[in-house]
Amino acid sequence: MNPAADNRPLALVTGASAGIGLEIARELARRGFDLVVTGRSDRTDTAAAELRALGATTYPVRADLASYDGVEDLWARTRALGRPLEVAVVNAGIGIGGVFADVDLADDLALIDLNVKSVVHLAKRVVADMIPRGRGRILMTSSVSATQPTPYETTYGPSRAFVYMFAESLRAELLEHGITVTALLPGATDSDFHANAGMGATRFGDNSWKNDKRLVARQGVDALLAGKDAVVGGDRATKFAAFRNRFLPERVKAARHARMARPS
């Protein structure tokens, strides 16, 4: 235990065992936060050890947030620390690539359980904890995919669109309570996300052209701590693409995404 723990603010980061989530946790550790970090695999413990090396007191929790009991267990263990939660990063999520008719229904429903249901569930607990204290910051990971149709990722894109609108809606409710909600919309990022989604044989399977996940995480944490409503994570081209999506017809955006995501 870090003897200075009581003087450091506490942050919760879900999906922190790899990818953008781990980079967000690293950013917060460097900025003086202690951390509750979650993931489903033993990489959660490895990530926690890395974060301790950055000076953070770290509490790893292995939990399946796609289940009701997993979210409740995470929240109970966070509350049991007896420390106020200053930051919650609701980042855990999965993708599924492929032809919708061919994807198993159970896989689509599992995506919805994690990307949508667990976000609402955990946010409900976090908000109820922060309101009485009149302070707190929440970061929710959405995606640039929230701004366009996503054929061949047919449930993923809409799940991220939900998170984006949920974050913006919740923000409007919570500002009067001294709580900010920020949506992070990363573009394609150099992580294992698309490989894990079974999209290795698509244009998204190539990480050589994607955004640096460290940059995306830094932009997300900067926006979180500044209290911004949303930030597109990535380089100038990514930010321009998200801006352009405001004006392009849905059929044009759908056709463009299909070319990138269609299985070969």
URHUFEN-V313792 format. One record per residue. N is the residue number from 1. RES is the residue in one small letter. OMEGA is omega as a letter, one per 30 degrees, with the letter a starting at -180 (NA if undefined). Layout:
# URHUFEN-V313792
n->N res->RES omega->OMEGA
n->N res->RES omega->OMEGA
This chain:
# URHUFEN-V313792
n->1 res->m omega->l
n->2 res->n omega->a
n->3 res->p omega->l
n->4 res->a omega->a
n->5 res->a omega->a
n->6 res->d omega->l
n->7 res->n omega->a
n->8 res->r omega->l
n->9 res->p omega->a
n->10 res->l omega->l
n->11 res->a omega->l
n->12 res->l omega->l
n->13 res->v omega->l
n->14 res->t omega->a
n->15 res->g omega->a
n->16 res->a omega->a
n->17 res->s omega->a
n->18 res->a omega->l
n->19 res->g omega->a
n->20 res->i omega->a
n->21 res->g omega->l
n->22 res->l omega->l
n->23 res->e omega->l
n->24 res->i omega->l
n->25 res->a omega->l
n->26 res->r omega->l
n->27 res->e omega->a
n->28 res->l omega->l
n->29 res->a omega->a
n->30 res->r omega->a
n->31 res->r omega->l
n->32 res->g omega->a
n->33 res->f omega->l
n->34 res->d omega->a
n->35 res->l omega->l
n->36 res->v omega->a
n->37 res->v omega->a
n->38 res->t omega->l
n->39 res->g omega->a
n->40 res->r omega->a
n->41 res->s omega->l
n->42 res->d omega->l
n->43 res->r omega->l
n->44 res->t omega->l
n->45 res->d omega->l
n->46 res->t omega->l
n->47 res->a omega->l
n->48 res->a omega->l
n->49 res->a omega->l
n->50 res->e omega->a
n->51 res->l omega->l
n->52 res->r omega->l
n->53 res->a omega->l
n->54 res->l omega->l
n->55 res->g omega->a
n->56 res->a omega->l
n->57 res->t omega->a
n->58 res->t omega->a
n->59 res->y omega->l
n->60 res->p omega->l
n->61 res->v omega->l
n->62 res->r omega->a
n->63 res->a omega->l
n->64 res->d omega->a
n->65 res->l omega->l
n->66 res->a omega->l
n->67 res->s omega->l
n->68 res->y omega->a
n->69 res->d omega->l
n->70 res->g omega->l
n->71 res->v omega->l
n->72 res->e omega->l
n->73 res->d omega->l
n->74 res->l omega->a
n->75 res->w omega->l
n->76 res->a omega->a
n->77 res->r omega->l
n->78 res->t omega->l
n->79 res->r omega->a
n->80 res->a omega->l
n->81 res->l omega->l
n->82 res->g omega->a
n->83 res->r omega->l
n->84 res->p omega->l
n->85 res->l omega->a
n->86 res->e omega->a
n->87 res->v omega->l
n->88 res->a omega->l
n->89 res->v omega->a
n->90 res->v omega->a
n->91 res->n omega->a
n->92 res->a omega->l
n->93 res->g omega->l
n->94 res->i omega->l
n->95 res->g omega->l
n->96 res->i omega->l
n->97 res->g omega->l
n->98 res->g omega->l
n->99 res->v omega->a
n->100 res->f omega->a
n->101 res->a omega->a
n->102 res->d omega->a
n->103 res->v omega->a
n->104 res->d omega->a
n->105 res->l omega->a
n->106 res->a omega->l
n->107 res->d omega->l
n->108 res->d omega->a
n->109 res->l omega->l
n->110 res->a omega->l
n->111 res->l omega->l
n->112 res->i omega->l
n->113 res->d omega->a
n->114 res->l omega->a
n->115 res->n omega->a
n->116 res->v omega->a
n->117 res->k omega->a
n->118 res->s omega->l
n->119 res->v omega->l
n->120 res->v omega->a
n->121 res->h omega->a
n->122 res->l omega->l
n->123 res->a omega->l
n->124 res->k omega->a
n->125 res->r omega->a
n->126 res->v omega->a
n->127 res->v omega->l
n->128 res->a omega->l
n->129 res->d omega->a
n->130 res->m omega->a
n->131 res->i omega->a
n->132 res->p omega->l
n->133 res->r omega->l
n->134 res->g omega->l
n->135 res->r omega->l
n->136 res->g omega->l
n->137 res->r omega->a
n->138 res->i omega->l
n->139 res->l omega->l
n->140 res->m omega->l
n->141 res->t omega->l
n->142 res->s omega->a
n->143 res->s omega->l
n->144 res->v omega->l
n->145 res->s omega->l
n->146 res->a omega->a
n->147 res->t omega->a
n->148 res->q omega->l
n->149 res->p omega->a
n->150 res->t omega->l
n->151 res->p omega->a
n->152 res->y omega->l
n->153 res->e omega->a
n->154 res->t omega->l
n->155 res->t omega->a
n->156 res->y omega->a
n->157 res->g omega->l
n->158 res->p omega->l
n->159 res->s omega->l
n->160 res->r omega->l
n->161 res->a omega->l
n->162 res->f omega->a
n->163 res->v omega->a
n->164 res->y omega->a
n->165 res->m omega->l
n->166 res->f omega->l
n->167 res->a omega->a
n->168 res->e omega->l
n->169 res->s omega->a
n->170 res->l omega->l
n->171 res->r omega->a
n->172 res->a omega->l
n->173 res->e omega->a
n->174 res->l omega->a
n->175 res->l omega->a
n->176 res->e omega->l
n->177 res->h omega->l
n->178 res->g omega->a
n->179 res->i omega->l
n->180 res->t omega->l
n->181 res->v omega->a
n->182 res->t omega->l
n->183 res->a omega->l
n->184 res->l omega->a
n->185 res->l omega->l
n->186 res->p omega->l
n->187 res->g omega->l
n->188 res->a omega->a
n->189 res->t omega->a
n->190 res->d omega->l
n->191 res->s omega->l
n->192 res->d omega->a
n->193 res->f omega->a
n->194 res->h omega->l
n->195 res->a omega->l
n->196 res->n omega->l
n->197 res->a omega->a
n->198 res->g omega->a
n->199 res->m omega->a
n->200 res->g omega->a
n->201 res->a omega->l
n->202 res->t omega->l
n->203 res->r omega->l
n->204 res->f omega->l
n->205 res->g omega->a
n->206 res->d omega->a
n->207 res->n omega->a
n->208 res->s omega->a
n->209 res->w omega->a
n->210 res->k omega->l
n->211 res->n omega->l
n->212 res->d omega->a
n->213 res->k omega->l
n->214 res->r omega->l
n->215 res->l omega->a
n->216 res->v omega->l
n->217 res->a omega->l
n->218 res->r omega->l
n->219 res->q omega->l
n->220 res->g omega->a
n->221 res->v omega->l
n->222 res->d omega->a
n->223 res->a omega->l
n->224 res->l omega->a
n->225 res->l omega->l
n->226 res->a omega->l
n->227 res->g omega->a
n->228 res->k omega->a
n->229 res->d omega->a
n->230 res->a omega->l
n->231 res->v omega->l
n->232 res->v omega->a
n->233 res->g omega->l
n->234 res->g omega->a
n->235 res->d omega->a
n->236 res->r omega->l
n->237 res->a omega->l
n->238 res->t omega->l
n->239 res->k omega->l
n->240 res->f omega->l
n->241 res->a omega->l
n->242 res->a omega->l
n->243 res->f omega->a
n->244 res->r omega->a
n->245 res->n omega->l
n->246 res->r omega->a
n->247 res->f omega->a
n->248 res->l omega->l
n->249 res->p omega->a
n->250 res->e omega->a
n->251 res->r omega->l
n->252 res->v omega->l
n->253 res->k omega->l
n->254 res->a omega->a
n->255 res->a omega->l
n->256 res->r omega->l
n->257 res->h omega->l
n->258 res->a omega->l
n->259 res->r omega->a
n->260 res->m omega->a
n->261 res->a omega->a
n->262 res->r omega->l
n->263 res->p omega->a
n->264 res->s omega->NA
